[in-house]
Amino acid sequence: MLSGGKIDMKTAYNGAMADPEAFAKKVHLLWVGVGTEEPERMHAGIVRLHDSLTEAHVKHLFYESPGTSHEWQTWRRDLKEFAPLLFQK
């Protein structure tokens, strides 16, 4: 799953994202969010996921909530950005 600190999207998640185009037809919106003040290991893991998705050309949106950790404000900001996207075609 990890190769050189990156997630191998061909094998991760049971290969669900191995074919980015097929994945995009099934999952119309993949959201990845994190607070900038999360514990280092957690923040680094989410950023690594984002970087690996980008490198594998898996369509997704990444949002970092400035100055927050794993708390209500982080979730609130993510929801504010994410919810309107659910109603777009």
N, C-alpha and C positions, 0 to 999 in steps of 0.2 A: 504494500500500500504506500509506504513512504520510500522515496528514492532521492537521495541527496537532499533531504529536508523538504521535498515536495511530495504532494499526494499524487499518486499515479491514478488518474481518472479512468484509465482503461480497466482497472481492477477494483478500485474503491467502490463502495456501496453496491457490491455484487455486479459491477459493470453497468449500472444503470445509466451512466453518462459516457460510456465508451464511444458511442456514436452521438456527437453533439447535435446533429440535425434531427435525428430520431427523438432524442430527449426533448428538444425544443418543441416538437409537435405534440408531445404528451404533457409537458410542463410549460405552461405559457409564461409563468413568472416565478423565478427562483430568487429569493431575497436572502441576503446575508448581511446581518447587522451586528454591531458590537460597539460598546462604549470605549472611548479612548483611555479611560482610567481603569479598565478591567485588570485583574491580576495578570502580570506579564505573560505567564504561560498560556492563559486563556486567550488573551488578545493576540499573541503571536500565532496561536493555532488557527484562529479565525482569519487572520491576515494570510496565513499560509494557504488556507482553503481558498480564499479569494484569488490569490496569485495562481494557484494550481488550476482553478476553473478558467481563469483568463488565458493561461498558457494552453489549455486544452480546447479553447474556443467554445466553452460551454457558456451560453448566454445566461447572464445573471446580473443582478443589481447589488452593489455593495454600499453600505452606509455606515459611517462611523459617527456616533453621537459624541460631540466634543465635551470633554470634562466630566463624563459620567462613567459609572461602573455598572455592575449587575444590579440595577435598581429601577424603580418605577419611571424615573425621568428618561432613562435609556429606552425602555419599552414604549413610553408615550411618544417620544420622537420618532422611533421606528414606525409605530402605527400611523402617525401623522403623515409620514412619507409614503408608507406602503399602501394604506387603505384606498386612496384615490386610484391607484394603479389597478386595483381589482375590477374597476368599472370601465376600463378602457378596452377597446378591441385590439 
